[in-house]
Amino acid sequence: MLYSSALLILTVSAAHVSSFHFKLLPFHFLKAGSRNALVLFPLFRRLQEEEQQLRTSSLPAIPNPFPELCSPASSPVLSPGSLPPGEPSSGKYIVKIFSEDGMGKVVEIPADMTARDLCQLLVYKSHCVDDNSWALVEHHPLLGLERCLEDHELVVQVQASMNSDSRFLFRKNYAKYEFFRNPLTFFPEHMVAWCQETNHTIPPSQLLQNFLATSSCPEIQGHLYMKDVGRKSWKKVYMFLRRSGLYCSTKGTSKEPRHLQLLADLEDSNIFTVITGRKQHGAPTDYAFCIKPNKGRGEMKELRMLCAEDEQSRTCWMTAFRLFKYGIVLYQNYKIPQQRKTLLSHFSAPVRSVSENSLVAMDFSGRIGRVIDNPVEAQSAAMEEGHAWRVRRSFLCYLIHIAQLWFHGRITREESHRIIHQQGQVDGLFLLRVSQSNPKAFVLTLCHHQKIKHFQILPCEEDGQVFFSLDDGATKFTDLIQLVEFYQLNRGVLPCKLKHPCTVVAL
């Protein structure tokens, strides 16, 4: 049987190998199943394979500019909401991290990278000291919420559940595991129901064991302000935090099951600090926090807004929430840096000690250096060198501290409070700033017992040399670095030693 039709023939242009031109050539009397018809289709498939090889070998890999139009597995760029939490994936993903100054850095990470590993990567890239106090913060500016990611959380999964306006921040958090060192500071006895039942006779170690053990049933109790869903009003209710969730009592302080109402499930939620409680949410105090569902879209009606009476109560509720949700995993995260320090100490090179008897005084005033044998001449040379060093140092006393990480320049009192709050409010957390009332003076801002205190550092002049003191001249220092180093070793007039400097690193 004869057919008359048009056949699509694929020809290769000699000008550009990777481009193909299609021509419609009429033909007549082509018999079905003839040899000419059988050759065309294998040739077409072979040209398709060659085209694919040319594309993959010659063209560079370009990220997909429209990842939302493709499946997450085929797109190398991760957009918020494109990867459901818990879904296994592979490949590289783009994450943008912001520092305190608002500058961002784009990092390409694998899908299984944890928050701890990413922090160590940022520490290495930023050339800062790795003291295991860096944290990755999930920040929601429109909602006024933020939380520190746990070290074991996968960054890609957390980013997939974030809104488009949310971001990651890289900052210090000294209080991340402080409750393992000082549990009584974080868990007041009047808020732990177990302590009330045993007449306050539980040691701190046993208290933490009960929080970490799955067989025990500790409970946090107390009054909290709760915001009504869909309204601006707040009401004060009695609440209980257990492993099974957060409950409120519908009848006073009753614990009977028929009077308890479940407010939030710990497994499917995360706890956030509310940074704009009074201004944005009308909170009755400055100590608001929020329980946000993991799979929610971040709308206000999905948030459970709560508010405590003071900072210690808010810290207790939020710390207990983390312990009930993650349990022994938090303790393992806390122990990993300490185990690394132990391993490194075994392989570190021994420090060579230098005896004072092997040191000699030298005179380099001439063309050739000579050893000073006369003890009187050596003592005189040492005094002259010390005086010359003090004179040179006096010119730099106002400038030498600028490069220190704990010096924050001309920030306000409120800004110093905000930085202290963000970095953990642990004992000994401090920073230095320029005084607003006296331009020639400085202020030491120190946290002690979750309260922020300010100490003015005044300059004083003696024999033509400027000194600094914060105890009215009883203890004087030639510069601020010497002052900070002294109070890191000695408490002096301060309520505690200076332990943790507030550090802001630019990425």
Secondary structure, DSSP 8 states (H G I E B T S, - for coil): -EEEEEEEEEEE-SS-TT-EEEEEEEEEEEETT-HHHHHHHHHHHHHHHHHHHHHHHHS-----S-GGGS-TTT-SS--TTSS-TT----SEEEEEEE-TTS-EEEEEEETT-BHHHHHHHHHHHHT----S-EEEEEEETTTTEEEE--TTSBHHHHHHTS-TT-EEEEEE-TTSSHHHH-HHHHS-GGGBHHHHHTTT---HHHHHHHHH-SS----EEEEEEEE-TTSS-EEEEEEEEETTEEEEESSTT---GGGEEEEE-STTEEEEEETTHHHHH--SSS-EEEEEETTS---GGG-EEEE-SSHHHHHHHHHHHHHHHHTHHHHHHHHHHHHHHHHHHHHS-------GGG---EE-SSSS-EE---HHHHHHHHHHHHHHHHHHHHHTTTTTTTTSTTB--S--HHHHHHHHHHTT--TTEEEEEE-SS-TT-EEEEEEETTEEEEEEEEEEEETTEEEEESSTTSS-BSSHHHHHHHHHH--TTSSS---EE------
